[in-house]
């Protein structure tokens, strides 16, 4: 939980973007779109846990 | 607990990475922005804890009812989260969603504040 978490997500984003360009240039648009989708889903799964922890903290702090 | 320099470091790193991803036409730039905001919000929560503790002690000294302070903290919490969400929506270019989130937040705050206003009016009419 911290800066390295940002770097992880940014790294995945860069890799997915580069892969996407690579696949598009080599004529495989479908795989490119699927790779981007897969990258997005992986990242969303990663941050779901952190976001729920953040909202639990907010609820406990402000006892909403 | 982090100081102001670490906080600015995290913010600048997140901002640059988000712009980098946006330049590469990747949809993940908004996720990087969300994670950066989440981390900074988490650290600012630690600060607001000490403020809330001080306010609670102050309220006890003036024998203020606890329900008033609870409502104030609830409203602040709602404000925190709704502002975060609506600004993120505007960052991503979806201003309409941001406006709806703000509207929902304002109404939720109104719902929290109405009982207090009613109690205030009762006490006022009692005095007059």
N, CA and C atoms of all chains as a GROMACS GRO file, in nm:
protein
  576
    1UNK      N    1   0.087  -0.118   0.000
    1UNK     CA    2   0.000   0.000   0.000
    1UNK      C    3   0.090   0.122   0.000
    2UNK      N    4   0.098   0.190  -0.114
    2UNK     CA    5   0.183   0.306  -0.117
    2UNK      C    6   0.225   0.334  -0.259
    3UNK      N    7   0.342   0.396  -0.269
    3UNK     CA    8   0.383   0.444  -0.401
    3UNK      C    9   0.405   0.326  -0.494
    4UNK      N   10   0.460   0.213  -0.435
    4UNK     CA   11   0.491   0.104  -0.528
    4UNK      C   12   0.364   0.050  -0.594
    5UNK      N   13   0.251   0.069  -0.526
    5UNK     CA   14   0.126   0.022  -0.586
    5UNK      C   15   0.097   0.102  -0.713
    6UNK      N   16   0.126   0.235  -0.706
    6UNK     CA   17   0.104   0.318  -0.825
    6UNK      C   18   0.195   0.271  -0.937
    7UNK      N   19   0.322   0.242  -0.899
    7UNK     CA   20   0.417   0.203  -1.003
    7UNK      C   21   0.375   0.071  -1.067
    8UNK      N   22   0.323  -0.023  -0.985
    8UNK     CA   23   0.278  -0.151  -1.044
    8UNK      C   24   0.174  -0.126  -1.151
    9UNK      N   25   0.073  -0.047  -1.117
    9UNK     CA   26  -0.037  -0.025  -1.212
    9UNK      C   27   0.013   0.049  -1.334
   10UNK      N   28   0.104   0.145  -1.312
   10UNK     CA   29   0.156   0.218  -1.428
   10UNK      C   30   0.235   0.124  -1.518
   11UNK      N   31   0.311   0.032  -1.456
   11UNK     CA   32   0.391  -0.061  -1.537
   11UNK      C   33   0.299  -0.148  -1.621
   12UNK      N   34   0.193  -0.200  -1.556
   12UNK     CA   35   0.100  -0.284  -1.633
   12UNK      C   36   0.040  -0.203  -1.746
   13UNK      N   37   0.003  -0.077  -1.718
   13UNK     CA   38  -0.057   0.006  -1.822
   13UNK      C   39   0.037   0.025  -1.939
   14UNK      N   40   0.167   0.051  -1.909
   14UNK     CA   41   0.263   0.074  -2.018
   14UNK      C   42   0.279  -0.053  -2.099
   15UNK      N   43   0.293  -0.168  -2.029
   15UNK     CA   44   0.313  -0.294  -2.101
   15UNK      C   45   0.194  -0.322  -2.192
   16UNK      N   46   0.073  -0.301  -2.136
   16UNK     CA   47  -0.046  -0.329  -2.216
   16UNK      C   48  -0.050  -0.236  -2.336
   17UNK      N   49  -0.014  -0.109  -2.314
   17UNK     CA   50  -0.020  -0.015  -2.427
   17UNK      C   51   0.080  -0.055  -2.534
   18UNK      N   52   0.201  -0.094  -2.492
   18UNK     CA   53   0.302  -0.132  -2.592
   18UNK      C   54   0.257  -0.258  -2.665
   19UNK      N   55   0.206  -0.356  -2.589
   19UNK     CA   56   0.158  -0.480  -2.653
   19UNK      C   57   0.049  -0.448  -2.754
   20UNK      N   58  -0.037  -0.356  -2.713
   20UNK     CA   59  -0.148  -0.320  -2.800
   20UNK      C   60  -0.095  -0.265  -2.932
   21UNK      N   61   0.002  -0.172  -2.923
   21UNK     CA   62   0.057  -0.114  -3.046
   21UNK      C   63   0.123  -0.223  -3.128
   22UNK      N   64   0.196  -0.312  -3.056
   22UNK     CA   65   0.267  -0.419  -3.128
   22UNK      C   66   0.169  -0.504  -3.208
   23UNK      N   67   0.061  -0.544  -3.141
   23UNK     CA   68  -0.035  -0.632  -3.208
   23UNK      C   69  -0.104  -0.560  -3.323
   24UNK      N   70  -0.134  -0.430  -3.302
   24UNK     CA   71  -0.201  -0.356  -3.411
   24UNK      C   72  -0.109  -0.348  -3.531
   25UNK      N   73   0.020  -0.316  -3.505
   25UNK     CA   74   0.113  -0.302  -3.619
   25UNK      C   75   0.124  -0.435  -3.692
   26UNK      N   76   0.116  -0.547  -3.619
   26UNK     CA   77   0.135  -0.676  -3.688
   26UNK      C   78   0.005  -0.728  -3.743
   27UNK      N   79  -0.099  -0.639  -3.748
   27UNK     CA   80  -0.218  -0.678  -3.820
   27UNK      C   81  -0.319  -0.756  -3.738
   28UNK      N   82  -0.296  -0.777  -3.605
   28UNK     CA   83  -0.393  -0.856  -3.526
   28UNK      C   84  -0.470  -0.760  -3.436
   29UNK      N   85  -0.572  -0.692  -3.494
   29UNK     CA   86  -0.646  -0.593  -3.414
   29UNK      C   87  -0.726  -0.663  -3.304
   30UNK      N   88  -0.781  -0.783  -3.334
   30UNK     CA   89  -0.867  -0.846  -3.232
   30UNK      C   90  -0.785  -0.876  -3.107
   31UNK      N   91  -0.666  -0.943  -3.129
   31UNK     CA   92  -0.584  -0.975  -3.010
   31UNK      C   93  -0.547  -0.847  -2.936
   32UNK      N   94  -0.524  -0.739  -3.010
   32UNK     CA   95  -0.485  -0.614  -2.944
   32UNK      C   96  -0.596  -0.570  -2.849
   33UNK      N   97  -0.719  -0.572  -2.902
   33UNK     CA   98  -0.830  -0.528  -2.817
   33UNK      C   99  -0.845  -0.622  -2.698
   34UNK      N  100  -0.828  -0.754  -2.723
   34UNK     CA  101  -0.842  -0.850  -2.611
   34UNK      C  102  -0.733  -0.829  -2.508
   35UNK      N  103  -0.611  -0.799  -2.553
   35UNK     CA  104  -0.502  -0.777  -2.457
   35UNK      C  105  -0.532  -0.656  -2.371
   36UNK      N  106  -0.581  -0.549  -2.436
   36UNK     CA  107  -0.613  -0.429  -2.358
   36UNK      C  108  -0.720  -0.460  -2.255
   37UNK      N  109  -0.822  -0.535  -2.299
   37UNK     CA  110  -0.931  -0.570  -2.208
   37UNK      C  111  -0.876  -0.652  -2.092
   38UNK      N  112  -0.790  -0.750  -2.122
   38UNK     CA  113  -0.736  -0.836  -2.016
   38UNK      C  114  -0.655  -0.752  -1.917
   39UNK      N  115  -0.575  -0.658  -1.972
   39UNK     CA  116  -0.495  -0.573  -1.883
   39UNK      C  117  -0.585  -0.492  -1.791
   40UNK      N  118  -0.692  -0.438  -1.848
   40UNK     CA  119  -0.783  -0.356  -1.768
   40UNK      C  120  -0.844  -0.440  -1.656
   41UNK      N  121  -0.886  -0.563  -1.690
   41UNK     CA  122  -0.952  -0.647  -1.589
   41UNK      C  123  -0.854  -0.684  -1.479
   42UNK      N  124  -0.731  -0.717  -1.517
   42UNK     CA  125  -0.632  -0.755  -1.415
   42UNK      C  126  -0.611  -0.638  -1.319
   43UNK      N  127  -0.598  -0.517  -1.375
   43UNK     CA  128  -0.571  -0.401  -1.288
   43UNK      C  129  -0.691  -0.375  -1.199
   44UNK      N  130  -0.812  -0.390  -1.256
   44UNK     CA  131  -0.931  -0.364  -1.172
   44UNK      C  132  -0.938  -0.462  -1.057
   45UNK      N  133  -0.903  -0.590  -1.084
   45UNK     CA  134  -0.904  -0.687  -0.974
   45UNK      C  135  -0.803  -0.647  -0.867
   46UNK      N  136  -0.688  -0.592  -0.914
   46UNK     CA  137  -0.585  -0.555  -0.815
   46UNK      C  138  -0.635  -0.445  -0.724
   47UNK      N  139  -0.706  -0.345  -0.783
   47UNK     CA  140  -0.736  -0.228  -0.699
   47UNK      C  141  -0.866  -0.246  -0.622
   48UNK      N  142  -0.948  -0.347  -0.658
   48UNK     CA  143  -1.076  -0.362  -0.587
   48UNK      C  144  -1.049  -0.380  -0.438
   49UNK      N  145  -0.951  -0.465  -0.402
   49UNK     CA  146  -0.922  -0.488  -0.260
   49UNK      C  147  -0.880  -0.360  -0.191
   50UNK      N  148  -0.794  -0.283  -0.257
   50UNK     CA  149  -0.744  -0.160  -0.194
   50UNK      C  150  -0.857  -0.059  -0.178
   51UNK      N  151  -0.943  -0.047  -0.279
   51UNK     CA  152  -1.050   0.053  -0.272
   51UNK      C  153  -1.148   0.016  -0.160
   52UNK      N  154  -1.175  -0.115  -0.147
   52UNK     CA  155  -1.270  -0.152  -0.040
   52UNK      C  156  -1.205  -0.126   0.096
   53UNK      N  157  -1.072  -0.150   0.106
   53UNK     CA  158  -1.006  -0.120   0.234
   53UNK      C  159  -1.015   0.030   0.262
   54UNK      N  160  -0.995   0.113   0.158
   54UNK     CA  161  -1.001   0.257   0.178
   54UNK      C  162  -1.139   0.299   0.225
   55UNK      N  163  -1.244   0.246   0.160
   55UNK     CA  164  -1.378   0.288   0.199
   55UNK      C  165  -1.413   0.237   0.339
   56UNK      N  166  -1.361   0.114   0.375
   56UNK     CA  167  -1.386   0.069   0.513
   56UNK      C  168  -1.320   0.166   0.610
   57UNK      N  169  -1.198   0.210   0.579
   57UNK     CA  170  -1.130   0.304   0.670
   57UNK      C  171  -1.211   0.432   0.684
   58UNK      N  172  -1.261   0.483   0.568
   58UNK     CA  173  -1.338   0.608   0.575
   58UNK      C  174  -1.461   0.587   0.660
   59UNK      N  175  -1.529   0.473   0.640
   59UNK     CA  176  -1.650   0.451   0.718
   59UNK      C  177  -1.616   0.442   0.866
   60UNK      N  178  -1.504   0.377   0.899
   60UNK     CA  179  -1.471   0.365   1.041
   60UNK      C  180  -1.428   0.500   1.097
   61UNK      N  181  -1.356   0.579   1.020
   61UNK     CA  182  -1.310   0.707   1.072
   61UNK      C  183  -1.428   0.799   1.096
   62UNK      N  184  -1.518   0.809   0.997
   62UNK     CA  185  -1.629   0.903   1.012
   62UNK      C  186  -1.755   0.834   1.062
   63UNK      N  187  -1.743   0.710   1.108
   63UNK     CA  188  -1.854   0.621   1.143
   63UNK      C  189  -1.982   0.658   1.067
   64UNK      N  190  -1.972   0.646   0.938
   64UNK     CA  191  -2.088   0.672   0.849
   64UNK      C  192  -2.191   0.562   0.864
   65UNK      N  193   0.286   0.788   0.903
   65UNK     CA  194   0.262   0.930   0.883
   65UNK      C  195   0.365   0.983   0.782
   66UNK      N  196   0.320   1.058   0.683
   66UNK     CA  197   0.416   1.108   0.584
   66UNK      C  198   0.414   1.260   0.590
   67UNK      N  199   0.530   1.320   0.553
   67UNK     CA  200   0.539   1.466   0.554
   67UNK      C  201   0.488   1.523   0.423
   68UNK      N  202   0.509   1.654   0.410
   68UNK     CA  203   0.452   1.717   0.291
   68UNK      C  204   0.534   1.681   0.168
   69UNK      N  205   0.665   1.660   0.186
   69UNK     CA  206   0.747   1.630   0.068
   69UNK      C  207   0.708   1.494   0.010
   70UNK      N  208   0.690   1.392   0.099
   70UNK     CA  209   0.649   1.262   0.043
   70UNK      C  210   0.516   1.274  -0.027
   71UNK      N  211   0.426   1.352   0.034
   71UNK     CA  212   0.292   1.364  -0.025
   71UNK      C  213   0.303   1.423  -0.164
   72UNK      N  214   0.385   1.529  -0.177
   72UNK     CA  215   0.397   1.593  -0.309
   72UNK      C  216   0.465   1.497  -0.404
   73UNK      N  217   0.562   1.418  -0.352
   73UNK     CA  218   0.630   1.322  -0.439
   73UNK      C  219   0.531   1.222  -0.496
   74UNK      N  220   0.446   1.166  -0.408
   74UNK     CA  221   0.347   1.069  -0.456
   74UNK      C  222   0.256   1.133  -0.559
   75UNK      N  223   0.211   1.257  -0.530
   75UNK     CA  224   0.116   1.322  -0.621
   75UNK      C  225   0.180   1.344  -0.758
   76UNK      N  226   0.304   1.393  -0.757
   76UNK     CA  227   0.369   1.423  -0.886
   76UNK      C  228   0.394   1.294  -0.963
   77UNK      N  229   0.441   1.188  -0.891
   77UNK     CA  230   0.464   1.061  -0.961
   77UNK      C  231   0.334   1.011  -1.023
   78UNK      N  232   0.226   1.011  -0.944
   78UNK     CA  233   0.099   0.962  -0.997
   78UNK      C  234   0.054   1.044  -1.117
   79UNK      N  235   0.072   1.176  -1.106
   79UNK     CA  236   0.025   1.263  -1.215
   79UNK      C  237   0.104   1.235  -1.341
   80UNK      N  238   0.239   1.221  -1.327
   80UNK     CA  239   0.320   1.200  -1.446
   80UNK      C  240   0.287   1.067  -1.511
   81UNK      N  241   0.274   0.961  -1.426
   81UNK     CA  242   0.244   0.830  -1.483
   81UNK      C  243   0.108   0.831  -1.551
   82UNK      N  244   0.013   0.903  -1.490
   82UNK     CA  245  -0.120   0.909  -1.551
   82UNK      C  246  -0.113   0.978  -1.686
   83UNK      N  247  -0.034   1.087  -1.693
   83UNK     CA  248  -0.023   1.157  -1.822
   83UNK      C  249   0.048   1.069  -1.924
   84UNK      N  250   0.149   0.995  -1.874
   84UNK     CA  251   0.222   0.907  -1.967
   84UNK      C  252   0.126   0.806  -2.029
   85UNK      N  253   0.042   0.747  -1.942
   85UNK     CA  254  -0.050   0.645  -1.993
   85UNK      C  255  -0.154   0.709  -2.085
   86UNK      N  256  -0.193   0.833  -2.051
   86UNK     CA  257  -0.292   0.899  -2.136
   86UNK      C  258  -0.233   0.924  -2.274
   87UNK      N  259  -0.102   0.959  -2.277
   87UNK     CA  260  -0.036   0.981  -2.405
   87UNK      C  261  -0.032   0.855  -2.488
   88UNK      N  262  -0.025   0.739  -2.420
   88UNK     CA  263  -0.019   0.613  -2.494
   88UNK      C  264  -0.158   0.560  -2.523
   89UNK      N  265  -0.262   0.648  -2.510
   89UNK     CA  266  -0.400   0.609  -2.543
   89UNK      C  267  -0.441   0.484  -2.466
   90UNK      N  268  -0.391   0.470  -2.339
   90UNK     CA  269  -0.434   0.352  -2.265
   90UNK      C  270  -0.542   0.396  -2.168
   91UNK      N  271  -0.643   0.313  -2.150
   91UNK     CA  272  -0.755   0.355  -2.063
   91UNK      C  273  -0.714   0.355  -1.916
   92UNK      N  274  -0.593   0.302  -1.886
   92UNK     CA  275  -0.558   0.284  -1.745
   92UNK      C  276  -0.513   0.415  -1.681
   93UNK      N  277  -0.509   0.523  -1.757
   93UNK     CA  278  -0.459   0.648  -1.696
   93UNK      C  279  -0.553   0.692  -1.584
   94UNK      N  280  -0.682   0.662  -1.601
   94UNK     CA  281  -0.775   0.707  -1.496
   94UNK      C  282  -0.761   0.617  -1.373
   95UNK      N  283  -0.719   0.489  -1.395
   95UNK     CA  284  -0.702   0.400  -1.279
   95UNK      C  285  -0.582   0.446  -1.197
   96UNK      N  286  -0.476   0.489  -1.267
   96UNK     CA  287  -0.358   0.539  -1.194
   96UNK      C  288  -0.398   0.663  -1.113
   97UNK      N  289  -0.481   0.750  -1.175
   97UNK     CA  290  -0.525   0.870  -1.102
   97UNK      C  291  -0.608   0.829  -0.980
   98UNK      N  292  -0.695   0.730  -0.998
   98UNK     CA  293  -0.779   0.686  -0.886
   98UNK      C  294  -0.694   0.632  -0.773
   99UNK      N  295  -0.592   0.552  -0.807
   99UNK     CA  296  -0.510   0.492  -0.702
   99UNK      C  297  -0.431   0.600  -0.630
  100UNK      N  298  -0.378   0.699  -0.706
  100UNK     CA  299  -0.303   0.806  -0.641
  100UNK      C  300  -0.392   0.885  -0.547
  101UNK      N  301  -0.515   0.916  -0.593
  101UNK     CA  302  -0.606   0.990  -0.505
  101UNK      C  303  -0.637   0.907  -0.382
  102UNK      N  304  -0.658   0.776  -0.401
  102UNK     CA  305  -0.690   0.690  -0.287
  102UNK      C  306  -0.580   0.691  -0.184
  103UNK      N  307  -0.455   0.682  -0.229
  103UNK     CA  308  -0.344   0.676  -0.134
  103UNK      C  309  -0.332   0.810  -0.061
  104UNK      N  310  -0.345   0.922  -0.136
  104UNK     CA  311  -0.333   1.053  -0.069
  104UNK      C  312  -0.449   1.073   0.028
  105UNK      N  313  -0.568   1.024  -0.009
  105UNK     CA  314  -0.683   1.037   0.082
  105UNK      C  315  -0.658   0.956   0.207
  106UNK      N  316  -0.599   0.836   0.189
  106UNK     CA  317  -0.571   0.750   0.305
  106UNK      C  318  -0.479   0.822   0.403
  107UNK      N  319  -0.374   0.887   0.348
  107UNK     CA  320  -0.281   0.954   0.437
  107UNK      C  321  -0.346   1.077   0.500
  108UNK      N  322  -0.434   1.145   0.426
  108UNK     CA  323  -0.496   1.264   0.486
  108UNK      C  324  -0.598   1.224   0.591
  109UNK      N  325  -0.647   1.098   0.584
  109UNK     CA  326  -0.740   1.052   0.689
  109UNK      C  327  -0.668   1.049   0.823
  110UNK      N  328  -0.538   1.005   0.820
  110UNK     CA  329  -0.465   1.000   0.947
  110UNK      C  330  -0.460   1.138   1.010
  111UNK      N  331  -0.441   1.241   0.923
  111UNK     CA  332  -0.435   1.377   0.980
  111UNK      C  333  -0.569   1.414   1.041
  112UNK      N  334  -0.676   1.382   0.969
  112UNK     CA  335  -0.806   1.429   1.017
  112UNK      C  336  -0.846   1.355   1.144
  113UNK      N  337  -0.784   1.238   1.170
  113UNK     CA  338  -0.818   1.167   1.295
  113UNK      C  339  -0.781   1.253   1.415
  114UNK      N  340  -0.659   1.314   1.412
  114UNK     CA  341  -0.617   1.391   1.530
  114UNK      C  342  -0.707   1.513   1.544
  115UNK      N  343  -0.747   1.573   1.430
  115UNK     CA  344  -0.835   1.691   1.440
  115UNK      C  345  -0.967   1.652   1.505
  116UNK      N  346  -1.020   1.536   1.462
  116UNK     CA  347  -1.150   1.494   1.515
  116UNK      C  348  -1.140   1.467   1.664
  117UNK      N  349  -1.024   1.406   1.707
  117UNK     CA  350  -1.009   1.379   1.850
  117UNK      C  351  -1.013   1.508   1.930
  118UNK      N  352  -0.945   1.610   1.878
  118UNK     CA  353  -0.941   1.738   1.949
  118UNK      C  354  -1.081   1.799   1.956
  119UNK      N  355  -1.154   1.790   1.845
  119UNK     CA  356  -1.290   1.847   1.844
  119UNK      C  357  -1.378   1.774   1.944
  120UNK      N  358  -1.360   1.640   1.951
  120UNK     CA  359  -1.445   1.563   2.042
  120UNK      C  360  -1.417   1.609   2.186
  121UNK      N  361  -1.287   1.628   2.218
  121UNK     CA  362  -1.255   1.668   2.357
  121UNK      C  363  -1.314   1.807   2.384
  122UNK      N  364  -1.305   1.894   2.284
  122UNK     CA  365  -1.360   2.030   2.301
  122UNK      C  366  -1.509   2.022   2.326
  123UNK      N  367  -1.579   1.935   2.249
  123UNK     CA  368  -1.725   1.925   2.262
  123UNK      C  369  -1.760   1.876   2.402
  124UNK      N  370  -1.681   1.776   2.453
  124UNK     CA  371  -1.714   1.725   2.587
  124UNK      C  372  -1.700   1.835   2.690
  125UNK      N  373  -1.597   1.921   2.669
  125UNK     CA  374  -1.576   2.024   2.771
  125UNK      C  375  -1.696   2.118   2.776
  126UNK      N  376  -1.752   2.154   2.657
  126UNK     CA  377  -1.869   2.243   2.656
  126UNK      C  378  -1.998   2.164   2.669
  127UNK      N  379  -1.986   2.034   2.709
  127UNK     CA  380  -2.103   1.946   2.728
  127UNK      C  381  -2.197   1.959   2.609
  128UNK      N  382  -2.138   1.960   2.486
  128UNK     CA  383  -2.222   1.964   2.366
  128UNK      C  384  -2.271   1.822   2.341
  129UNK      N  385  -2.392   1.810   2.290
  129UNK     CA  386  -2.447   1.676   2.265
  129UNK      C  387  -2.361   1.606   2.159
  130UNK      N  388  -2.349   1.472   2.172
  130UNK     CA  389  -2.260   1.399   2.082
  130UNK      C  390  -2.317   1.392   1.941
  131UNK      N  391  -2.450   1.402   1.931
  131UNK     CA  392  -2.511   1.377   1.800
  131UNK      C  393  -2.470   1.488   1.702
  132UNK      N  394  -2.450   1.610   1.754
  132UNK     CA  395  -2.413   1.718   1.661
  132UNK      C  396  -2.279   1.686   1.596
  133UNK      N  397  -2.182   1.645   1.680
  133UNK     CA  398  -2.048   1.620   1.627
  133UNK      C  399  -2.050   1.502   1.532
  134UNK      N  400  -2.131   1.398   1.568
  134UNK     CA  401  -2.138   1.282   1.477
  134UNK      C  402  -2.185   1.327   1.340
  135UNK      N  403  -2.285   1.414   1.337
  135UNK     CA  404  -2.338   1.457   1.207
  135UNK      C  405  -2.232   1.535   1.131
  136UNK      N  406  -2.160   1.621   1.201
  136UNK     CA  407  -2.057   1.700   1.132
  136UNK      C  408  -1.954   1.607   1.070
  137UNK      N  409  -1.912   1.503   1.147
  137UNK     CA  410  -1.811   1.412   1.090
  137UNK      C  411  -1.868   1.334   0.973
  138UNK      N  412  -1.994   1.294   0.984
  138UNK     CA  413  -2.055   1.221   0.872
  138UNK      C  414  -2.056   1.308   0.748
  139UNK      N  415  -2.095   1.434   0.765
  139UNK     CA  416  -2.103   1.523   0.648
  139UNK      C  417  -1.965   1.540   0.586
  140UNK      N  418  -1.863   1.553   0.674
  140UNK     CA  419  -1.727   1.569   0.620
  140UNK      C  420  -1.687   1.445   0.542
  141UNK      N  421  -1.720   1.327   0.596
  141UNK     CA  422  -1.684   1.203   0.526
  141UNK      C  423  -1.752   1.195   0.391
  142UNK      N  424  -1.882   1.226   0.390
  142UNK     CA  425  -1.953   1.221   0.261
  142UNK      C  426  -1.889   1.318   0.164
  143UNK      N  427  -1.856   1.439   0.215
  143UNK     CA  428  -1.795   1.539   0.127
  143UNK      C  429  -1.665   1.489   0.068
  144UNK      N  430  -1.580   1.426   0.154
  144UNK     CA  431  -1.453   1.371   0.106
  144UNK      C  432  -1.476   1.280  -0.015
  145UNK      N  433  -1.562   1.180   0.008
  145UNK     CA  434  -1.573   1.072  -0.092
  145UNK      C  435  -1.639   1.124  -0.218
  146UNK      N  436  -1.744   1.207  -0.201
  146UNK     CA  437  -1.816   1.251  -0.321
  146UNK      C  438  -1.728   1.344  -0.404
  147UNK      N  439  -1.650   1.428  -0.339
  147UNK     CA  440  -1.562   1.516  -0.418
  147UNK      C  441  -1.461   1.433  -0.496
  148UNK      N  442  -1.405   1.331  -0.427
  148UNK     CA  443  -1.307   1.246  -0.496
  148UNK      C  444  -1.370   1.184  -0.620
  149UNK      N  445  -1.488   1.127  -0.602
  149UNK     CA  446  -1.550   1.056  -0.715
  149UNK      C  447  -1.586   1.152  -0.827
  150UNK      N  448  -1.644   1.268  -0.790
  150UNK     CA  449  -1.691   1.356  -0.899
  150UNK      C  450  -1.573   1.416  -0.973
  151UNK      N  451  -1.466   1.452  -0.903
  151UNK     CA  452  -1.350   1.510  -0.974
  151UNK      C  453  -1.287   1.405  -1.064
  152UNK      N  454  -1.283   1.278  -1.017
  152UNK     CA  455  -1.226   1.173  -1.103
  152UNK      C  456  -1.309   1.158  -1.229
  153UNK      N  457  -1.442   1.162  -1.214
  153UNK     CA  458  -1.526   1.150  -1.334
  153UNK      C  459  -1.498   1.265  -1.428
  154UNK      N  460  -1.481   1.386  -1.373
  154UNK     CA  461  -1.454   1.500  -1.462
  154UNK      C  462  -1.318   1.484  -1.528
  155UNK      N  463  -1.219   1.431  -1.452
  155UNK     CA  464  -1.087   1.408  -1.513
  155UNK      C  465  -1.098   1.316  -1.632
  156UNK      N  466  -1.183   1.213  -1.617
  156UNK     CA  467  -1.192   1.116  -1.725
  156UNK      C  468  -1.275   1.169  -1.840
  157UNK      N  469  -1.327   1.294  -1.825
  157UNK     CA  470  -1.402   1.350  -1.936
  157UNK      C  471  -1.551   1.326  -1.925
  158UNK      N  472  -1.595   1.255  -1.818
  158UNK     CA  473  -1.739   1.228  -1.804
  158UNK      C  474  -1.797   1.327  -1.706
  159UNK      N  475  -1.810   1.453  -1.748
  159UNK     CA  476  -1.856   1.556  -1.652
  159UNK      C  477  -1.998   1.527  -1.606
  160UNK      N  478  -2.078   1.467  -1.692
  160UNK     CA  479  -2.218   1.447  -1.653
  160UNK      C  480  -2.227   1.352  -1.534
  161UNK      N  481  -2.145   1.245  -1.535
  161UNK     CA  482  -2.147   1.152  -1.421
  161UNK      C  483  -2.100   1.224  -1.296
  162UNK      N  484  -1.999   1.311  -1.312
  162UNK     CA  485  -1.948   1.385  -1.196
  162UNK      C  486  -2.056   1.471  -1.133
  163UNK      N  487  -2.135   1.536  -1.220
  163UNK     CA  488  -2.241   1.622  -1.166
  163UNK      C  489  -2.341   1.539  -1.088
  164UNK      N  490  -2.375   1.420  -1.141
  164UNK     CA  491  -2.473   1.337  -1.069
  164UNK      C  492  -2.418   1.296  -0.933
  165UNK      N  493  -2.290   1.262  -0.929
  165UNK     CA  494  -2.232   1.220  -0.800
  165UNK      C  495  -2.238   1.336  -0.702
  166UNK      N  496  -2.208   1.456  -0.751
  166UNK     CA  497  -2.214   1.573  -0.661
  166UNK      C  498  -2.356   1.595  -0.611
  167UNK      N  499  -2.453   1.583  -0.702
  167UNK     CA  500  -2.593   1.604  -0.662
  167UNK      C  501  -2.630   1.505  -0.553
  168UNK      N  502  -2.593   1.377  -0.574
  168UNK     CA  503  -2.626   1.274  -0.475
  168UNK      C  504  -2.561   1.308  -0.341
  169UNK      N  505  -2.435   1.353  -0.346
  169UNK     CA  506  -2.364   1.387  -0.221
  169UNK      C  507  -2.434   1.500  -0.149
  170UNK      N  508  -2.474   1.603  -0.224
  170UNK     CA  509  -2.539   1.717  -0.157
  170UNK      C  510  -2.668   1.674  -0.091
  171UNK      N  511  -2.747   1.592  -0.164
  171UNK     CA  512  -2.875   1.549  -0.105
  171UNK      C  513  -2.852   1.464   0.018
  172UNK      N  514  -2.748   1.380   0.012
  172UNK     CA  515  -2.721   1.294   0.128
  172UNK      C  516  -2.685   1.381   0.248
  173UNK      N  517  -2.605   1.488   0.222
  173UNK     CA  518  -2.567   1.577   0.332
  173UNK      C  519  -2.691   1.647   0.387
  174UNK      N  520  -2.780   1.686   0.295
  174UNK     CA  521  -2.903   1.754   0.340
  174UNK      C  522  -2.982   1.662   0.431
  175UNK      N  523  -2.992   1.534   0.391
  175UNK     CA  524  -3.068   1.438   0.473
  175UNK      C  525  -3.006   1.428   0.611
  176UNK      N  526  -2.873   1.428   0.617
  176UNK     CA  527  -2.808   1.418   0.748
  176UNK      C  528  -2.833   1.544   0.831
  177UNK      N  529  -2.841   1.661   0.766
  177UNK     CA  530  -2.842   1.786   0.842
  177UNK      C  531  -2.983   1.826   0.885
  178UNK      N  532  -3.086   1.773   0.817
  178UNK     CA  533  -3.222   1.821   0.847
  178UNK      C  534  -3.262   1.797   0.992
  179UNK      N  535  -3.243   1.677   1.052
  179UNK     CA  536  -3.286   1.659   1.191
  179UNK      C  537  -3.222   1.762   1.283
  180UNK      N  538  -3.095   1.794   1.256
  180UNK     CA  539  -3.028   1.892   1.343
  180UNK      C  540  -3.096   2.027   1.329
  181UNK      N  541  -3.128   2.064   1.206
  181UNK     CA  542  -3.194   2.194   1.185
  181UNK      C  543  -3.328   2.195   1.256
  182UNK      N  544  -3.399   2.082   1.247
  182UNK     CA  545  -3.530   2.078   1.313
  182UNK      C  546  -3.512   2.098   1.463
  183UNK      N  547  -3.412   2.029   1.521
  183UNK     CA  548  -3.391   2.042   1.665
  183UNK      C  549  -3.357   2.186   1.701
  184UNK      N  550  -3.274   2.249   1.613
  184UNK     CA  551  -3.236   2.388   1.639
  184UNK      C  552  -3.359   2.477   1.642
  185UNK      N  553  -3.448   2.457   1.543
  185UNK     CA  554  -3.567   2.542   1.536
  185UNK      C  555  -3.653   2.521   1.659
  186UNK      N  556  -3.663   2.393   1.705
  186UNK     CA  557  -3.744   2.368   1.824
  186UNK      C  558  -3.689   2.446   1.942
  187UNK      N  559  -3.556   2.437   1.962
  187UNK     CA  560  -3.501   2.508   2.078
  187UNK      C  561  -3.523   2.658   2.064
  188UNK      N  562  -3.510   2.710   1.940
  188UNK     CA  563  -3.530   2.855   1.923
  188UNK      C  564  -3.673   2.894   1.959
  189UNK      N  565  -3.770   2.818   1.904
  189UNK     CA  566  -3.910   2.855   1.934
  189UNK      C  567  -3.933   2.841   2.085
  190UNK      N  568  -3.865   2.743   2.146
  190UNK     CA  569  -3.883   2.729   2.291
  190UNK      C  570  -3.837   2.854   2.364
  191UNK      N  571  -3.728   2.912   2.317
  191UNK     CA  572  -3.676   3.029   2.387
  191UNK      C  573  -3.770   3.148   2.368
  192UNK      N  574  -3.819   3.165   2.244
  192UNK     CA  575  -3.901   3.288   2.218
  192UNK      C  576  -4.035   3.278   2.288
   0.00000   0.00000   0.00000
